[in-house]
Amino acid sequence: MIKLFEDSNALALLGQKIGVSRWIPVPQQRITEFGRVTEDPDRMHIDPAWASLHSPFGKTFAFGFLTVSLLTRMVNDIVARPSDELSTLNYGFDRLRMLAPVLVDDRIRGHFVLKAMSLRSPTQYRAVYDVTVEIEGRAKPALVADWISVTNVAQPRTLMSAGGPSAGVPA
């Protein structure tokens, strides 16, 4: 696990793959529960009998937003939370494309590249991850995104670049 927010040389990781998450299974129960909590009763996702006859894939498949929601679980496999973390917030996406369906019982995992990192204040980081969600055994990814998060820490930080202390790169 990488200690991205505790390493003053984190800028050296810009443009590099910082990790790959563990595989996450996507069984019908997870898909159905997601539909329940988001109040989306789409039968293509939650009704296997109906989907076997009417789905373009002959079976149910995950909601695209279920795949998006699992990004947090994926990044938590890769990036250690700072010891003095106060909060980490999902700041949104600059780019998000759902390229292939995640079929029932597929397994997915996230590949993360640190695209940008900056200090918004001495106690607040802004990180941008270039994320690709792989579907096991398939060439086309489930999704690609530039995902932005903001982490607030108790102790002031600086970021280091080759030239010395820096506020980071534009993020």
Backbone as a chain_set.jsonl record, in Angstrom:
{"seq": "MIKLFEDSNALALLGQKIGVSRWIPVPQQRITEFGRVTEDPDRMHIDPAWASLHSPFGKTFAFGFLTVSLLTRMVNDIVARPSDELSTLNYGFDRLRMLAPVLVDDRIRGHFVLKAMSLRSPTQYRAVYDVTVEIEGRAKPALVADWISVTNVAQPRTLMSAGGPSAGVPA", "coords": {"N": [[0.84, -1.174, 0.0], [0.518, 2.203, -0.798], [1.795, 5.158, 0.695], [0.699, 7.753, -0.016], [-0.098, 10.337, 0.846], [1.584, 10.904, 2.881], [4.095, 11.087, 2.057], [6.55, 13.242, 1.221], [7.672, 13.328, -1.24], [5.804, 12.7, -3.139], [5.151, 13.749, -5.618], [6.928, 12.653, -7.381], [5.716, 10.422, -8.259], [3.896, 11.098, -10.168], [2.086, 10.444, -13.1], [2.65, 7.782, -13.033], [1.775, 4.304, -12.614], [0.199, 3.575, -9.676], [-0.871, 1.43, -8.439], [-2.818, -1.66, -8.33], [-6.0, -2.802, -7.636], [-7.503, -5.367, -5.523], [-9.348, -8.184, -6.849], [-12.837, -7.799, -7.312], [-15.776, -9.441, -6.726], [-18.87, -9.549, -8.542], [-21.694, -10.442, -7.783], [-25.158, -11.52, -8.23], [-26.622, -10.788, -5.944], [-25.307, -8.474, -4.98], [-25.778, -6.706, -7.109], [-28.598, -6.595, -7.113], [-29.077, -5.551, -4.526], [-27.896, -3.027, -4.83], [-29.632, -1.902, -6.706], [-31.91, -1.836, -5.098], [-31.198, -0.032, -2.961], [-30.736, 2.279, -4.393], [-33.132, 2.735, -5.466], [-33.846, 1.838, -8.022], [-35.554, -0.033, -10.104], [-34.89, -1.504, -12.431], [-35.408, -4.144, -14.542], [-33.578, -5.436, -16.201], [-31.313, -5.527, -14.725], [-31.981, -6.588, -12.184], [-33.645, -8.827, -12.33], [-33.159, -11.97, -12.996], [-34.546, -14.006, -14.485], [-36.205, -12.571, -16.26], [-34.219, -11.077, -17.565], [-32.803, -13.096, -18.861], [-34.32, -13.58, -21.066], [-34.723, -11.061, -22.271], [-32.598, -9.258, -21.991], [-29.83, -7.629, -23.61], [-27.591, -9.121, -23.249], [-28.289, -11.605, -22.44], [-28.434, -12.17, -19.789], [-28.41, -10.824, -16.437], [-26.837, -7.677, -15.605], [-24.443, -5.459, -14.087], [-25.379, -2.314, -12.673], [-24.192, 0.672, -14.111], [-23.466, 2.703, -12.345], [-23.035, 1.246, -10.045], [-20.581, 0.039, -10.546], [-19.03, 2.385, -10.659], [-19.35, 3.205, -7.998], [-17.811, 1.366, -6.649], [-15.227, 2.227, -6.901], [-14.158, 3.55, -4.673], [-13.735, 1.448, -2.843], [-11.791, 0.115, -4.31], [-9.614, 1.999, -4.508], [-8.97, 2.141, -1.844], [-7.619, -0.218, -1.452], [-5.147, 0.393, -2.405], [-4.091, 2.983, -1.783], [-2.908, 4.185, 1.208], [-4.621, 5.497, 3.978], [-3.982, 8.71, 5.353], [-2.266, 9.039, 8.498], [-3.164, 11.119, 10.05], [-5.58, 11.81, 8.955], [-8.466, 13.738, 8.414], [-10.697, 13.845, 6.788], [-11.738, 12.403, 3.675], [-12.873, 13.346, 0.598], [-15.079, 12.703, -2.094], [-14.578, 14.334, -4.964], [-15.43, 14.394, -7.518], [-15.537, 13.907, -11.123], [-13.462, 14.432, -13.937], [-13.63, 13.172, -16.284], [-15.507, 10.47, -17.371], [-16.267, 7.364, -18.523], [-18.316, 4.678, -19.383], [-17.531, 1.753, -20.647], [-17.901, -0.997, -21.161], [-20.212, -3.598, -20.306], [-20.567, -4.898, -16.988], [-21.062, -8.063, -16.352], [-23.323, -10.246, -14.55], [-21.757, -12.016, -11.955], [-19.209, -11.501, -12.932], [-15.785, -10.476, -12.313], [-14.101, -7.615, -11.125], [-11.473, -5.131, -11.207], [-9.474, -2.325, -10.172], [-7.189, -0.203, -11.868], [-4.803, 2.156, -11.098], [-3.466, 5.31, -11.846], [-1.476, 7.992, -10.826], [-2.462, 11.01, -11.696], [-2.468, 13.774, -11.203], [-1.546, 16.006, -8.565], [-2.031, 18.197, -5.878], [-1.631, 20.794, -3.431], [-4.255, 22.298, -1.898], [-4.434, 23.805, 0.267], [-2.246, 24.111, 3.134], [-3.142, 21.922, 4.575], [-4.764, 20.414, 2.974], [-5.155, 18.182, 0.373], [-5.455, 17.708, -3.151], [-6.138, 15.195, -5.296], [-5.812, 13.589, -8.442], [-6.825, 10.791, -10.072], [-6.139, 8.625, -12.724], [-8.148, 6.244, -13.739], [-8.723, 2.869, -14.585], [-11.08, 0.392, -14.941], [-10.867, -2.926, -14.922], [-12.273, -5.851, -16.388], [-12.313, -9.133, -15.5], [-10.779, -11.401, -17.695], [-11.587, -10.122, -20.009], [-10.951, -7.943, -22.769], [-11.793, -5.305, -23.126], [-12.234, -2.52, -21.013], [-14.405, -1.976, -18.137], [-14.872, 0.624, -17.276], [-13.449, 3.909, -17.673], [-11.848, 6.65, -16.123], [-11.178, 9.98, -14.941], [-10.66, 10.619, -11.829], [-11.378, 12.601, -9.067], [-10.249, 13.44, -5.858], [-10.419, 14.897, -2.584], [-8.43, 15.345, 0.175], [-8.335, 15.952, 3.583], [-6.126, 16.817, 6.125], [-4.691, 16.798, 9.458], [-2.15, 17.822, 10.075], [0.02, 20.268, 8.665], [1.34, 20.094, 5.306], [3.91, 19.751, 2.768], [4.582, 19.484, -0.691], [7.025, 17.806, -2.603], [9.046, 18.497, -5.383], [11.257, 17.904, -8.146], [12.653, 20.261, -8.124], [12.499, 21.182, -5.526], [10.606, 22.318, -2.596], [7.12, 22.575, -3.219], [3.909, 23.684, -4.302], [2.74, 21.731, -5.595], [1.434, 20.232, -8.59], [-0.688, 21.599, -11.11], [-3.947, 20.716, -10.415]], "CA": [[0.0, 0.0, 0.0], [1.322, 3.413, -0.936], [1.474, 6.236, 1.643], [0.732, 8.894, -0.925], [-0.294, 11.619, 1.524], [2.575, 11.045, 3.941], [5.394, 11.121, 1.386], [6.765, 14.577, 0.655], [8.134, 13.16, -2.616], [4.705, 12.094, -3.893], [5.121, 14.239, -7.003], [7.743, 11.758, -8.208], [4.835, 9.357, -8.745], [2.991, 11.603, -11.204], [2.133, 9.736, -14.372], [2.999, 6.373, -12.83], [0.777, 3.426, -12.018], [0.475, 3.457, -8.247], [-1.339, 0.149, -7.934], [-3.961, -2.399, -8.868], [-6.791, -3.311, -6.514], [-7.886, -6.784, -5.524], [-10.547, -8.479, -7.631], [-14.113, -7.65, -6.61], [-16.842, -10.184, -7.395], [-20.126, -8.814, -8.732], [-22.782, -11.419, -7.84], [-26.509, -10.976, -8.366], [-27.049, -10.159, -4.693], [-24.744, -7.111, -4.937], [-26.491, -5.922, -8.121], [-29.968, -6.403, -6.632], [-29.025, -4.626, -3.388], [-27.63, -1.686, -5.347], [-30.902, -1.439, -7.264], [-32.827, -1.541, -3.998], [-30.831, 1.179, -2.212], [-30.821, 3.45, -5.279], [-34.526, 2.786, -5.917], [-33.872, 1.637, -9.474], [-36.062, -1.389, -10.286], [-34.693, -1.949, -13.821], [-35.407, -5.609, -14.577], [-32.365, -5.954, -16.863], [-30.288, -5.673, -13.702], [-32.369, -7.264, -10.941], [-34.532, -9.975, -12.555], [-32.445, -12.905, -13.875], [-35.436, -14.71, -15.42], [-36.573, -11.607, -17.291], [-33.01, -10.726, -18.322], [-32.4, -14.213, -19.73], [-35.126, -13.481, -22.286], [-34.811, -9.727, -22.853], [-31.36, -8.476, -21.892], [-28.961, -7.796, -24.781], [-26.484, -10.018, -22.898], [-28.847, -12.891, -22.051], [-28.37, -12.29, -18.331], [-28.351, -9.521, -15.782], [-25.531, -7.018, -15.567], [-24.359, -4.443, -13.036], [-25.637, -0.901, -12.946], [-22.936, 1.394, -14.312], [-23.112, 3.438, -11.131], [-22.483, 0.293, -9.077], [-19.15, -0.038, -10.863], [-18.439, 3.651, -10.21], [-19.339, 3.259, -6.533], [-16.766, 0.47, -6.136], [-13.907, 2.862, -7.001], [-13.658, 3.819, -3.323], [-13.205, 0.176, -2.33], [-10.57, -0.185, -5.06], [-8.506, 2.884, -4.125], [-8.584, 1.8, -0.475], [-6.643, -1.319, -1.544], [-3.892, 0.888, -2.974], [-3.589, 4.191, -1.122], [-3.117, 4.195, 2.655], [-5.167, 6.742, 4.52], [-3.0, 9.383, 6.205], [-2.465, 8.788, 9.929], [-3.873, 12.267, 10.626], [-6.694, 12.156, 8.07], [-9.719, 14.233, 8.975], [-11.735, 13.408, 5.855], [-11.454, 12.335, 2.242], [-14.123, 13.621, -0.091], [-15.178, 12.467, -3.526], [-14.74, 15.66, -5.554], [-16.084, 14.232, -8.81], [-14.827, 13.356, -12.268], [-13.267, 15.262, -15.128], [-13.942, 12.307, -17.422], [-16.012, 9.168, -16.938], [-16.913, 6.628, -19.611], [-18.627, 3.276, -19.13], [-17.22, 1.202, -21.968], [-18.37, -2.374, -21.329], [-21.037, -4.011, -19.172], [-20.082, -5.877, -16.015], [-22.117, -9.071, -16.286], [-23.458, -10.921, -13.266], [-20.672, -12.933, -11.577], [-17.883, -11.032, -13.359], [-14.921, -9.881, -11.29], [-13.491, -6.384, -11.622], [-10.453, -4.511, -10.36], [-9.085, -1.008, -10.644], [-5.79, 0.17, -12.116], [-4.735, 3.578, -10.751], [-2.301, 6.127, -12.18], [-1.574, 9.316, -10.222], [-2.43, 11.955, -12.81], [-2.13, 15.11, -10.694], [-1.655, 16.163, -7.118], [-1.711, 19.558, -5.46], [-2.107, 21.249, -2.131], [-5.202, 23.419, -1.972], [-3.994, 24.551, 1.446], [-1.244, 23.241, 3.764], [-3.752, 20.727, 5.17], [-5.744, 19.828, 2.047], [-4.647, 17.67, -0.898], [-6.356, 17.371, -4.254], [-5.498, 14.171, -6.122], [-6.558, 13.132, -9.615], [-6.418, 9.446, -10.469], [-6.574, 8.069, -14.004], [-8.585, 4.913, -13.318], [-9.291, 1.926, -15.544], [-11.648, -0.77, -14.265], [-10.705, -4.133, -15.737], [-13.172, -6.986, -16.193], [-11.488, -10.337, -15.625], [-10.94, -12.195, -18.897], [-12.064, -9.338, -21.14], [-9.993, -6.927, -23.224], [-12.361, -3.959, -22.988], [-12.513, -2.204, -19.609], [-15.759, -1.573, -17.758], [-14.925, 2.08, -17.304], [-12.24, 4.722, -17.529], [-12.239, 7.904, -15.486], [-10.274, 10.85, -14.196], [-11.399, 10.728, -10.573], [-10.779, 13.621, -8.21], [-10.579, 13.382, -4.435], [-9.825, 15.916, -1.724], [-8.127, 14.792, 1.492], [-8.014, 16.927, 4.622], [-5.273, 16.251, 7.171], [-4.521, 17.684, 10.613], [-0.824, 18.437, 10.074], [0.39, 20.885, 7.381], [2.232, 19.328, 4.441], [4.431, 20.326, 1.531], [4.883, 18.495, -1.723], [8.365, 18.03, -3.14], [9.3, 18.189, -6.784], [12.699, 17.851, -8.401], [13.223, 21.576, -7.83], [12.346, 21.548, -4.128], [9.227, 22.418, -2.124], [6.193, 23.021, -4.251], [2.48, 23.531, -4.02], [2.271, 20.632, -6.429], [1.155, 20.537, -9.985], [-2.105, 21.939, -11.25], [-4.852, 19.57, -10.331]], "C": [[0.889, 1.242, 0.0], [0.846, 4.483, 0.057], [1.581, 7.572, 0.912], [0.693, 10.235, -0.2], [0.691, 11.846, 2.664], [3.973, 11.167, 3.362], [5.582, 12.482, 0.732], [7.275, 14.511, -0.781], [7.054, 12.538, -3.51], [4.669, 12.55, -5.343], [5.971, 13.387, -7.93], [6.896, 10.643, -8.813], [3.882, 9.82, -9.848], [3.192, 10.86, -12.518], [2.45, 8.259, -14.253], [1.812, 5.592, -12.278], [1.143, 3.263, -10.551], [-0.087, 2.175, -7.657], [-2.536, -0.401, -8.671], [-4.702, -2.99, -7.673], [-6.96, -4.823, -6.593], [-9.113, -6.956, -6.422], [-11.775, -8.333, -6.744], [-15.158, -8.457, -7.369], [-18.116, -9.341, -7.472], [-21.256, -9.845, -8.902], [-24.144, -10.737, -7.943], [-26.962, -10.257, -7.1], [-26.546, -8.715, -4.593], [-25.495, -6.196, -5.913], [-27.903, -5.588, -7.633], [-30.01, -5.416, -5.467], [-28.781, -3.194, -3.852], [-28.91, -1.1, -5.949], [-31.895, -1.058, -6.182], [-32.473, -0.218, -3.323], [-30.871, 2.432, -3.088], [-32.225, 3.623, -5.866], [-34.64, 2.733, -7.433], [-34.299, 0.196, -9.746], [-35.874, -1.962, -11.697], [-34.501, -3.465, -13.866], [-34.19, -6.189, -15.285], [-31.26, -6.223, -15.852], [-30.706, -6.62, -12.582], [-33.241, -8.509, -11.119], [-33.876, -10.96, -13.529], [-33.346, -13.619, -14.885], [-35.829, -13.787, -16.575], [-35.372, -11.3, -18.183], [-32.57, -11.85, -19.251], [-33.153, -14.18, -21.056], [-34.984, -12.139, -23.006], [-33.53, -8.899, -22.819], [-30.527, -8.661, -23.156], [-27.805, -8.764, -24.523], [-26.975, -11.393, -22.444], [-28.792, -13.163, -20.561], [-28.348, -10.892, -17.74], [-26.932, -8.973, -15.838], [-25.596, -5.878, -14.561], [-24.796, -3.077, -13.552], [-24.282, -0.229, -13.156], [-22.494, 2.133, -13.062], [-22.677, 2.518, -9.999], [-20.981, 0.173, -9.302], [-18.438, 1.223, -10.397], [-18.314, 3.659, -8.688], [-18.253, 2.374, -5.926], [-15.364, 1.061, -6.262], [-13.319, 3.146, -5.623], [-13.051, 2.561, -2.721], [-11.875, -0.148, -3.012], [-9.405, 0.686, -4.61], [-8.055, 2.593, -2.696], [-7.659, 0.591, -0.411], [-5.242, -0.801, -1.84], [-3.276, 2.021, -2.17], [-3.938, 4.141, 0.364], [-3.687, 5.54, 3.081], [-4.116, 7.386, 5.415], [-3.305, 9.143, 7.687], [-3.234, 9.923, 10.597], [-5.041, 12.729, 9.742], [-7.892, 12.649, 8.874], [-10.894, 13.799, 8.107], [-11.141, 13.277, 4.462], [-12.795, 12.429, 1.535], [-14.01, 13.265, -1.567], [-15.496, 13.815, -4.163], [-15.373, 15.598, -6.947], [-15.168, 13.664, -9.873], [-14.633, 14.439, -13.319], [-13.686, 14.486, -16.367], [-14.418, 10.986, -16.839], [-16.73, 8.537, -18.114], [-17.103, 5.181, -19.188], [-18.548, 2.57, -20.476], [-17.766, -0.2, -22.214], [-19.188, -2.771, -20.107], [-20.296, -5.001, -18.276], [-21.23, -6.861, -15.819], [-22.151, -9.711, -14.905], [-22.35, -11.971, -13.121], [-19.323, -12.613, -12.204], [-17.099, -10.592, -12.129], [-14.235, -8.68, -11.918], [-12.392, -5.933, -10.671], [-10.024, -3.205, -11.002], [-7.589, -0.86, -10.786], [-5.717, 1.684, -11.949], [-3.396, 4.182, -11.139], [-2.517, 7.473, -11.486], [-1.388, 10.348, -11.326], [-2.006, 13.355, -12.364], [-2.28, 15.112, -9.186], [-1.264, 17.584, -6.766], [-2.191, 19.779, -4.039], [-3.044, 22.42, -2.368], [-4.967, 24.357, -0.795], [-2.957, 23.651, 2.112], [-1.819, 21.969, 4.389], [-4.785, 20.068, 4.253], [-5.093, 19.482, 0.71], [-5.779, 17.537, -1.896], [-5.596, 16.394, -5.13], [-6.414, 13.813, -7.283], [-5.963, 11.792, -10.02], [-6.974, 9.136, -11.852], [-6.873, 6.605, -13.702], [-9.111, 4.129, -14.514], [-9.81, 0.735, -14.753], [-11.663, -1.932, -15.247], [-11.779, -5.153, -15.377], [-12.342, -8.238, -16.456], [-11.828, -11.103, -16.909], [-11.437, -11.437, -20.117], [-11.059, -8.251, -21.486], [-10.508, -5.509, -22.967], [-12.669, -3.675, -21.512], [-13.974, -1.829, -19.38], [-15.893, -0.065, -17.802], [-13.536, 2.67, -17.231], [-12.695, 6.058, -16.962], [-11.025, 8.677, -15.007], [-11.049, 11.222, -12.938], [-10.664, 11.665, -9.631], [-11.219, 13.399, -6.766], [-9.859, 14.502, -3.704], [-9.656, 15.298, -0.343], [-7.703, 15.911, 2.428], [-7.243, 16.226, 5.731], [-5.085, 17.279, 8.287], [-3.21, 18.459, 10.561], [-0.503, 19.033, 8.709], [1.417, 20.047, 6.629], [2.831, 20.242, 3.38], [4.597, 19.174, 0.568], [6.251, 18.828, -2.267], [8.382, 17.662, -4.61], [10.806, 18.186, -6.959], [13.369, 19.166, -8.025], [13.083, 22.007, -6.385], [10.885, 21.665, -3.741], [8.325, 23.059, -3.172], [4.775, 22.919, -3.728], [1.904, 22.406, -4.857], [2.082, 21.067, -7.86], [-0.314, 20.891, -10.094], [-2.955, 20.682, -11.238], [-6.274, 20.068, -10.219]], "O": [[1.887, 1.307, 0.717], [-0.355, 4.685, 0.235], [2.447, 8.397, 1.202], [1.385, 11.172, -0.598], [0.633, 12.874, 3.339], [4.939, 11.335, 4.107], [4.859, 12.835, -0.2], [7.309, 15.531, -1.469], [7.37, 11.918, -4.526], [4.204, 11.81, -6.21], [5.759, 13.395, -9.142], [7.314, 9.993, -9.771], [3.14, 9.01, -10.402], [4.317, 10.674, -12.982], [2.514, 7.554, -15.26], [0.96, 6.136, -11.574], [2.26, 2.863, -10.221], [0.185, 1.857, -6.5], [-3.168, 0.26, -9.495], [-4.09, -3.607, -6.801], [-6.611, -5.461, -7.586], [-9.822, -5.993, -6.714], [-11.753, -8.7, -5.569], [-15.405, -8.186, -8.544], [-18.4, -8.533, -6.588], [-21.716, -10.092, -10.017], [-24.258, -9.525, -7.764], [-27.62, -9.22, -7.182], [-27.289, -7.832, -4.166], [-25.809, -5.053, -5.582], [-28.347, -4.443, -7.727], [-30.877, -4.544, -5.423], [-29.385, -2.257, -3.332], [-29.228, 0.067, -5.722], [-32.633, -0.082, -6.32], [-33.345, 0.63, -3.131], [-31.024, 3.537, -2.568], [-32.474, 4.534, -6.655], [-35.412, 3.469, -8.046], [-33.477, -0.713, -9.628], [-36.643, -2.832, -12.107], [-33.548, -3.997, -13.297], [-33.802, -7.323, -15.003], [-30.377, -7.047, -16.09], [-29.877, -7.379, -12.078], [-33.545, -9.181, -10.133], [-34.014, -10.813, -14.744], [-32.942, -13.816, -16.031], [-35.786, -14.191, -17.737], [-35.493, -11.267, -19.407], [-32.02, -11.585, -20.32], [-32.667, -14.702, -22.06], [-35.112, -12.085, -24.229], [-33.41, -7.926, -23.563], [-30.519, -9.753, -23.724], [-27.119, -9.18, -25.457], [-26.166, -12.254, -22.1], [-29.075, -14.277, -20.122], [-28.275, -9.9, -18.465], [-25.968, -9.699, -16.083], [-26.677, -5.393, -14.227], [-24.6, -2.743, -14.72], [-23.325, -0.537, -12.446], [-21.305, 2.189, -12.75], [-22.008, 2.973, -9.071], [-20.202, 0.204, -8.349], [-17.361, 1.145, -9.806], [-17.287, 4.074, -8.151], [-17.821, 2.615, -4.799], [-14.403, 0.461, -5.78], [-12.113, 3.0, -5.423], [-11.963, 2.611, -2.148], [-10.944, -0.63, -2.367], [-8.316, 0.172, -4.354], [-6.883, 2.778, -2.369], [-6.978, 0.397, 0.596], [-4.256, -1.482, -1.557], [-2.074, 2.018, -1.906], [-5.109, 4.063, 0.735], [-3.27, 6.589, 2.589], [-3.429, 6.687, 6.16], [-4.469, 9.056, 8.079], [-3.892, 9.703, 11.615], [-5.435, 13.894, 9.781], [-8.276, 12.051, 9.879], [-11.952, 13.431, 8.617], [-10.171, 13.951, 4.116], [-13.729, 11.685, 1.837], [-12.981, 13.496, -2.202], [-16.565, 14.377, -3.926], [-15.798, 16.618, -7.488], [-14.158, 13.027, -9.573], [-15.521, 15.256, -13.561], [-14.054, 15.078, -17.382], [-13.802, 10.448, -15.919], [-17.687, 9.101, -18.643], [-16.175, 4.538, -18.698], [-19.401, 2.77, -21.341], [-18.064, -0.555, -23.354], [-18.896, -2.332, -18.995], [-19.511, -5.825, -18.744], [-22.242, -6.535, -15.2], [-21.153, -9.723, -14.184], [-22.057, -12.714, -14.057], [-18.375, -13.379, -12.028], [-17.661, -10.366, -11.057], [-13.837, -8.713, -13.082], [-12.375, -6.297, -9.495], [-10.184, -3.0, -12.205], [-6.817, -1.324, -9.947], [-6.477, 2.417, -12.583], [-2.336, 3.648, -10.813], [-3.61, 8.034, -11.547], [-0.281, 10.534, -11.829], [-1.267, 14.038, -13.073], [-3.037, 14.328, -8.612], [-0.285, 18.116, -7.289], [-3.039, 19.052, -3.522], [-2.658, 23.42, -2.974], [-5.266, 25.549, -0.862], [-2.799, 22.508, 1.685], [-1.073, 21.041, 4.7], [-5.59, 19.255, 4.707], [-4.559, 20.344, 0.013], [-6.925, 17.282, -1.524], [-4.529, 16.722, -5.649], [-7.634, 13.744, -7.13], [-4.765, 11.675, -10.275], [-8.155, 9.363, -12.114], [-5.962, 5.82, -13.442], [-9.848, 4.659, -15.347], [-9.067, 0.133, -13.978], [-12.371, -1.918, -16.254], [-12.149, -5.299, -14.212], [-11.739, -8.378, -17.52], [-12.988, -11.412, -17.179], [-11.686, -12.045, -21.159], [-10.395, -7.704, -20.606], [-9.73, -4.618, -22.627], [-13.293, -4.496, -20.84], [-14.681, -1.421, -20.301], [-16.886, 0.47, -18.295], [-12.582, 2.028, -16.791], [-13.783, 6.54, -17.276], [-9.981, 8.099, -14.705], [-11.974, 12.035, -12.978], [-9.457, 11.528, -9.426], [-12.4, 13.196, -6.486], [-8.822, 14.99, -4.151], [-10.613, 14.79, 0.241], [-6.825, 16.712, 2.107], [-7.656, 15.173, 6.218], [-5.292, 18.475, 8.085], [-3.161, 19.624, 10.957], [-0.727, 18.38, 7.69], [2.254, 19.378, 7.234], [2.34, 21.342, 3.125], [4.737, 18.022, 0.977], [6.608, 20.001, -2.382], [7.812, 16.653, -5.026], [11.545, 18.441, -6.008], [14.54, 19.175, -7.645], [13.511, 23.107, -6.038], [10.011, 21.177, -4.458], [8.729, 23.963, -3.904], [4.491, 22.146, -2.813], [0.698, 22.161, -4.824], [2.522, 22.14, -8.271], [-1.105, 20.505, -9.233], [-2.697, 19.721, -11.963], [-7.204, 19.266, -10.136]]}, "num_chains": 1, "name": "protein.A"}
